[in-house]
Amino acid sequence: MLTRRRLFQSGAVTTAAMLATQPAQSKTKNPCSPLPPSLAALKSMKDQATPISTSERQERQEEARRLIRANSLDCILLCEGTSLEYFSGIRWHGSERLLAMALPATGAAFYVCPGFEEGRAREQLATGPDGKEADVRIWQEDESPYERVAQGLKDRGIATGMLGMEESVRFVFSEGISKAAPQIKIASATPVTAGCRRIKSAHEISLMRLASKVTLTAYEAAYRALRDGMNKSEFEELIEAAHKQLGFEGGADAEVGEFSAFPHGSVTPQIIREGTIVLIDGGCKVEGYCSDISRTLIVGKPTEKMKKVFDIVHVAQSTALKTAHAGVECQVVDAAARKVITEAGFSPDYKFFTHRVGHGMGMDVHEWPYLVRGNTTKLEANMTFSDEPGIYIHGEFGVRLEDDMHITENGAELFTPQSPSLEEPFGKG
């Protein structure tokens, strides 16, 4: 079962470990064989996705160099992860072996790579900005990769100076480099990496818009196949299969009844029954760009309390959308949605609305900046966020509505239509 958490995590948790949390459900009959009619009718959207080009990555590197200089750095260092892919096109699974890209303020980037991985690294570099002539410094299993980094910096005239470290670089790597190059001072590269990534190009926005469309289409197809008595895992498998029909890997976590009050889910086995709320949260990736969508729905009829809570959350989501525009501080958007919920009687503060109203997103599901109290960063056109207020009543149920939001020149837009109701979460089919 491919859930959102498995789709976007680093890979440290294995499939077997994930399935082991729900042994009773893992043995259920596969509900996707044969595909239900709502899934079988789906057509692939894969041809609508255009990959990021080499010239786009070159432009990104030039913008990074500008920000390196503006932030009094001499070079930044990236290891495995989305920033490495953003600037170079390299997709790399992390391990204890250092694979790094060093991008100086002036001059060509250089790469440090395990010797036995050189062929795989060059294969990917050949289609990136540095091409077949990329400067790759290999290290063998009995050698220090940190010495290769130190020598590369010296070769670029950076024997001393400031090296910006990307935020996800492992401590063991940072420590090794600082010992091999003791005259180098290490600082944060976040002003550079987040500075580049937080403003999306028209191409990036189009990929995110498509990712949101794919996920919402998959959700609706799975919902049309949902039935009383289906368990949590079976419904999640429908969502995964629907994404696959659409041409992409994706999925969602489904939380049922009282477990919908756990914002990021529970491992407890759950059965979907008539009159029980189901909260789904997940997404997919399209050419490296994420969707992150939540829908709250019900099989059968909701109670008046359920409908009231849904309506409050809907107003909060709409209020956040109306509040968000260029020049407004991130924290103001959170405050606007939180005010709706607290004034409706779900207070104080974080008791029922337990998390921020949104997070930046792009190649990562969660990335800079964040719509949260205390963040005075001002919104700019072409930033992208989740808009996801929620109310969680422990022991009863939770409601969250989440769509992905694009800051425009004149305000903000959601990539997908808001959910109209618990009973018709995708409108009348």
Protein Blocks (a to p, Z undefined) as FASTA:
>chain_A
ZZfklmmmnolacfklmmmmmmmlmmpccfkbccdfklmmpccfklmpccddfklmmmmm
mmmmmmmmmnopabdcddedjklmmmnopacdddfbdcdddddfbdcddddddfklmmmm
mmmmmmmmnlmmbccddddfkbcfklmmmmmmmmnopagccddddfklcfklmmmmmmmm
mmbccddfklmmmmmmmpccfklmmmmmmmmmmmmmmmmmmmmmgcehiafklmmmmmmm
mmmmnopacdddddehjllmpmnopfbdcdddehiacdddddddeehiacdddddddehj
ddfklmmmmmmmmmmmmmmmmmpcghiafklmmmmmmmmmmmnopaghjlmmmccfbdcd
djbmbdcddddehiacdcdehiacddddddddehiaccdddddddddfklcadfbdcdfb
fklmnopZZ
